């Protein structure tokens, strides 16, 4: 719904059931990941371990502000690689990948977007709005437990930050930390690398909505999700990057699935898109099925420290 000023307000329903209902529909598979297209072969997605550089921007790489965040040893995460990874060919087969079991809904989820003349105000509690997560901590009976024993629980967070309502491309791209944006169901979007610099969507296990909780309980995703609103639509807004530019679905106006090769060094492009009720030619980011999946550097000026800090993470400057 919209308030008296035309601002978008999204609030969870008062339902208390955690099972599938008309409003809370169970998700059985990540369809958007496993269907082949003329652009993407899901049985051989590129494996991009250590694909990051510091203080630079290059197509297909993450431009990271703090390389030490991706150079940790003995970091938590997957226990072993699944047979969906082909190290020899440097690819992975997402159609064979396991996903965490469960469809857990959060009737107390809250997410709001309000606007002023020059700012877009984002607030919520970090719980996904109207869509499920898997069951966390991961149960020992879950087949995925053999590969990834995520011990974290999804917990409410305190999220409140502002981004530019009228973002502008700056002279030089800005580097990224872990978090790069938020989707329209109130879920944090992180970059694609785990704490050891591996391609997280390949090595780690996620739930059927391509998400999972991190230490501290924050639920997040590293790429596109079956559960993100409008993700299957053409040229559709699905979220906002921390510099204020929109994050869009992987399909252009004609329904072609875009890939990293179609995008610039920050994983974006300029084309006609819907923006605040109008069609405009504007820069925007695109979610894709190939690495780096989403925002890889910022074309505008990002809002730093937008989300609760990861335990042990360096301050964002």
C-alpha positions as CSV (number, residue, x, y, z in Angstrom):
1,X,0.0,0.0,0.0
2,X,1.0,3.7,-0.2
3,X,0.8,6.4,2.4
4,X,-0.6,9.9,1.9
5,X,2.7,11.0,0.4
6,X,2.7,8.2,-2.2
7,X,5.5,6.3,-0.4
8,X,5.6,2.5,-0.6
9,X,4.8,0.8,2.7
10,X,5.2,-3.0,3.0
11,X,4.2,-4.7,6.2
12,X,3.7,-8.4,6.9
13,X,0.3,-9.9,7.3
14,X,-0.9,-10.8,10.8
15,X,-1.0,-14.5,10.0
16,X,0.5,-16.7,12.6
17,X,0.7,-20.0,10.7
18,X,4.1,-21.1,9.5
19,X,2.8,-23.5,7.0
20,X,1.8,-22.8,3.4
21,X,-1.3,-20.7,2.9
22,X,-2.7,-18.6,0.1
23,X,-0.5,-15.7,1.3
24,X,2.4,-17.9,2.3
25,X,3.1,-20.3,-0.5
26,X,5.7,-23.0,0.0
27,X,8.6,-23.0,-2.4
28,X,9.8,-26.5,-3.6
29,X,12.6,-25.6,-6.0
30,X,14.6,-22.6,-7.2
31,X,13.1,-22.7,-10.7
32,X,14.8,-19.6,-11.9
33,X,18.2,-21.2,-11.4
34,X,17.7,-24.6,-13.0
35,X,15.9,-23.8,-16.3
36,X,18.2,-23.5,-19.4
37,X,18.0,-20.5,-21.7
38,X,19.7,-19.3,-24.8
39,X,22.0,-17.3,-22.6
40,X,22.8,-19.6,-19.7
41,X,23.6,-23.3,-19.3
42,X,22.8,-24.1,-15.6
43,X,24.7,-27.4,-15.8
44,X,28.0,-25.5,-16.3
45,X,27.9,-22.1,-14.5
46,X,31.4,-20.6,-14.3
47,X,33.2,-21.3,-11.0
48,X,34.9,-18.0,-10.0
49,X,36.9,-18.6,-6.8
50,X,39.2,-15.7,-5.8
51,X,37.7,-13.4,-8.4
52,X,38.2,-10.2,-6.6
53,X,40.5,-7.2,-6.9
54,X,41.1,-4.2,-4.7
55,X,40.6,-0.5,-5.6
56,X,39.8,-1.3,-9.2
57,X,36.8,-2.2,-11.4
58,X,36.9,-5.0,-13.9
59,X,34.1,-6.9,-15.6
60,X,33.5,-10.3,-13.9
61,X,35.4,-9.4,-10.7
62,X,34.4,-8.0,-7.4
63,X,36.0,-4.7,-6.5
64,X,36.5,-5.1,-2.8
65,X,37.4,-2.5,-0.2
66,X,38.9,-4.9,2.4
67,X,40.6,-7.9,0.8
68,X,41.3,-9.4,4.2
69,X,37.6,-10.1,4.6
70,X,38.1,-12.8,1.9
71,X,41.4,-14.2,3.0
72,X,40.4,-15.8,6.3
73,X,41.6,-19.2,7.3
74,X,39.5,-21.8,9.2
75,X,36.4,-19.8,8.4
76,X,33.0,-21.3,8.9
77,X,31.1,-22.6,5.9
78,X,30.7,-25.7,3.8
79,X,32.5,-28.8,5.1
80,X,33.2,-30.3,1.7
81,X,32.5,-29.7,-2.0
82,X,29.5,-31.4,-3.5
83,X,29.6,-33.4,-6.7
84,X,27.9,-30.5,-8.5
85,X,31.4,-28.8,-8.6
86,X,33.8,-29.6,-11.4
87,X,37.2,-28.3,-10.4
88,X,38.8,-29.5,-13.6
89,X,36.5,-27.5,-15.8
90,X,36.0,-24.7,-13.3
91,X,32.2,-25.0,-13.5
92,X,29.3,-26.1,-11.3
93,X,26.0,-27.7,-12.1
94,X,23.3,-25.9,-10.2
95,X,20.7,-28.5,-11.3
96,X,22.5,-31.1,-9.2
97,X,23.1,-28.9,-6.2
98,X,21.4,-29.6,-2.8
99,X,19.4,-27.0,-1.1
100,X,18.5,-26.7,2.6
101,X,15.1,-28.1,3.5
102,X,12.2,-26.3,5.0
103,X,9.7,-23.5,4.4
104,X,9.6,-21.3,7.4
105,X,7.6,-18.1,7.3
106,X,7.9,-15.0,9.4
107,X,4.5,-13.3,10.2
108,X,6.3,-10.5,12.1
109,X,8.4,-9.5,9.1
110,X,8.3,-5.7,8.5
111,X,9.8,-3.8,5.6
112,X,9.1,-0.2,4.6
113,X,10.3,2.2,1.8
114,X,9.4,5.8,2.2
115,X,10.6,8.8,0.3
116,X,11.5,12.5,0.7
117,X,12.4,14.8,-2.1
118,X,16.0,13.5,-2.3
119,X,16.1,10.3,-0.2
120,X,14.7,6.8,-0.1
121,X,14.3,5.6,3.5
122,X,14.7,1.9,4.0
123,X,13.6,0.2,7.3
124,X,12.7,-3.2,8.5
125,X,13.7,-6.1,10.7
126,X,15.5,-8.2,8.1
127,X,13.0,-11.0,8.0
128,X,11.8,-11.9,4.5
129,X,8.4,-10.5,3.7
130,X,5.8,-13.1,2.6
131,X,8.4,-15.7,1.5
132,X,10.1,-18.5,3.3
133,X,13.5,-19.4,4.5
134,X,14.8,-22.9,5.1
135,X,15.0,-24.5,8.5
136,X,17.9,-23.1,10.5
137,X,20.0,-24.2,12.2
138,X,20.3,-27.0,9.7
139,X,19.0,-30.3,11.0
140,X,21.3,-33.3,11.0
141,X,18.5,-35.1,9.1
142,X,18.8,-32.6,6.2
143,X,20.9,-34.2,3.3
144,X,22.6,-30.9,2.9
145,X,24.0,-31.2,6.4
146,X,26.8,-33.4,5.1
147,X,28.1,-30.5,3.1
148,X,27.2,-27.4,5.0
149,X,26.1,-27.3,8.7
150,X,25.0,-23.7,9.0
151,X,24.5,-23.4,12.8
152,X,23.0,-19.9,12.7
153,X,19.4,-19.1,13.4
154,X,17.4,-16.4,11.5
155,X,16.8,-13.6,13.9
156,X,15.2,-10.1,13.5
157,X,17.7,-7.3,12.8
158,X,17.4,-3.5,13.2
159,X,17.7,-2.1,9.7
160,X,17.3,1.6,9.0
161,X,19.2,3.6,6.4
162,X,18.8,6.1,3.5
163,X,19.9,6.0,-0.1
164,X,19.7,8.7,-2.7
165,X,16.3,8.9,-4.4
166,X,17.9,10.5,-7.5
167,X,21.3,8.6,-7.7
168,X,24.0,9.9,-10.0
169,X,26.9,8.2,-11.6
170,X,30.2,9.4,-10.1
171,X,33.5,9.8,-11.8
172,X,35.0,6.6,-10.5
173,X,33.5,3.3,-9.2
174,X,33.4,2.7,-5.5
175,X,34.5,-0.6,-3.9
176,X,32.2,-3.0,-2.0
177,X,32.2,-4.6,1.4
178,X,30.0,-7.7,2.1
179,X,26.6,-6.0,1.6
180,X,25.6,-4.4,-1.7
181,X,21.8,-3.8,-1.5
182,X,18.4,-5.0,-0.4
183,X,15.5,-6.6,-2.3
184,X,11.8,-5.7,-2.2
185,X,11.1,-8.5,0.3
186,X,13.4,-6.9,2.8
187,X,16.4,-9.2,2.4
188,X,20.0,-8.1,2.4
189,X,22.0,-8.7,-0.8
190,X,25.6,-9.6,-0.3
191,X,28.5,-10.0,-2.7
192,X,29.3,-13.4,-4.1
193,X,32.4,-14.4,-2.1
194,X,32.7,-16.3,1.2
195,X,35.3,-15.5,3.9
196,X,38.0,-17.4,2.0
197,X,37.3,-15.8,-1.3
198,X,35.4,-18.7,-2.9
199,X,32.4,-18.4,-5.1
200,X,29.8,-18.8,-2.3
201,X,26.8,-19.7,-4.5
202,X,28.9,-22.7,-5.8
203,X,30.5,-24.0,-2.7
204,X,28.0,-23.1,0.1
205,X,24.5,-24.5,0.4
206,X,21.5,-22.2,0.4
207,X,17.8,-22.7,1.0
208,X,15.3,-22.8,-2.0
209,X,15.1,-19.0,-1.8
210,X,18.9,-18.9,-2.3
211,X,19.5,-17.5,1.2
212,X,20.7,-18.3,4.7
213,X,21.6,-16.7,8.0
214,X,25.1,-15.4,8.9
215,X,26.7,-15.2,12.3
216,X,24.5,-12.7,14.2
217,X,21.3,-14.1,12.6
218,X,21.0,-11.8,9.6
219,X,19.3,-13.5,6.7
220,X,20.8,-12.7,3.3
221,X,21.2,-13.8,-0.3
222,X,24.2,-13.6,-2.6
223,X,22.3,-13.5,-5.9
224,X,18.9,-13.8,-7.6
225,X,16.2,-15.8,-5.8
226,X,13.1,-17.6,-6.8
227,X,11.4,-15.7,-3.9
228,X,12.3,-12.2,-4.8
229,X,9.3,-10.1,-6.0
230,X,9.1,-9.6,-9.8
231,X,12.2,-11.7,-10.4
232,X,10.6,-13.6,-13.3
233,X,9.4,-10.4,-15.1
234,X,11.1,-8.5,-17.9
235,X,13.1,-5.4,-16.9
236,X,11.6,-5.4,-13.4
237,X,12.8,-3.6,-10.3
238,X,13.6,-6.2,-7.7
239,X,15.6,-4.1,-5.2
240,X,17.9,-1.2,-4.5
241,X,21.7,-1.0,-4.4
242,X,23.3,0.9,-1.5
243,X,24.1,3.8,-3.9
244,X,20.4,4.3,-4.8
245,X,20.4,2.7,-8.2
246,X,17.8,0.0,-8.9
247,X,18.6,-3.7,-9.0
248,X,16.7,-5.4,-11.8
249,X,15.6,-8.8,-12.9
250,X,17.8,-10.8,-15.3
251,X,15.6,-10.3,-18.3
252,X,15.6,-7.3,-20.6
253,X,12.5,-5.6,-22.1
254,X,12.3,-8.3,-24.8
255,X,12.7,-11.2,-22.4
256,X,16.3,-12.0,-23.2
257,X,18.2,-13.3,-20.2
258,X,21.2,-11.1,-19.6
259,X,24.7,-12.3,-18.5
260,X,27.8,-10.7,-17.1
261,X,29.1,-10.3,-20.7
262,X,26.1,-7.9,-21.4
263,X,27.0,-5.7,-18.4
264,X,29.7,-3.3,-17.4
265,X,32.4,-3.6,-14.7
266,X,29.9,-2.9,-11.9
267,X,27.3,-5.4,-13.3
268,X,25.0,-2.8,-14.6
269,X,23.9,-1.1,-17.8
270,X,21.9,1.9,-19.1
271,X,18.6,1.2,-20.8
272,X,14.9,2.0,-20.6
273,X,13.4,0.9,-17.3
274,X,10.4,1.6,-15.1
275,X,11.3,4.1,-12.4
276,X,8.8,5.7,-10.1
277,X,5.9,5.2,-12.4
278,X,7.6,6.3,-15.6
279,X,9.8,4.7,-18.2
280,X,13.2,6.3,-18.3
281,X,16.7,5.6,-19.7
282,X,18.7,5.2,-16.6
283,X,21.7,3.3,-15.2
284,X,20.8,0.2,-13.1
285,X,22.2,-3.1,-11.9
286,X,21.1,-6.5,-13.1
287,X,21.0,-9.8,-11.3
288,X,22.3,-12.7,-13.4
289,X,22.9,-16.4,-13.0
290,X,26.6,-16.1,-13.6
291,X,29.3,-14.6,-11.4
292,X,29.4,-12.0,-9.9
293,X,25.5,-12.4,-9.9
294,X,24.7,-8.8,-8.7
295,X,26.4,-5.5,-7.8
296,X,30.2,-5.8,-8.1
297,X,31.1,-2.2,-7.6
298,X,29.1,1.0,-7.1
299,X,28.6,3.5,-9.9
300,X,27.2,6.0,-7.4
301,X,28.1,7.0,-3.9
302,X,27.1,4.1,-1.6
303,X,25.6,4.3,1.9
304,X,28.1,2.6,4.2
305,X,27.2,0.6,7.4
306,X,23.6,0.2,6.3
307,X,23.2,-3.2,8.0
308,X,24.2,-4.6,11.4
309,X,27.9,-5.4,11.2
310,X,29.1,-9.0,10.9
311,X,31.0,-10.1,14.0
312,X,34.7,-9.2,13.4
313,X,34.1,-7.2,10.2
314,X,36.2,-4.0,9.7
315,X,34.4,-0.7,9.8
316,X,33.1,0.5,6.4
317,X,34.6,3.8,5.3
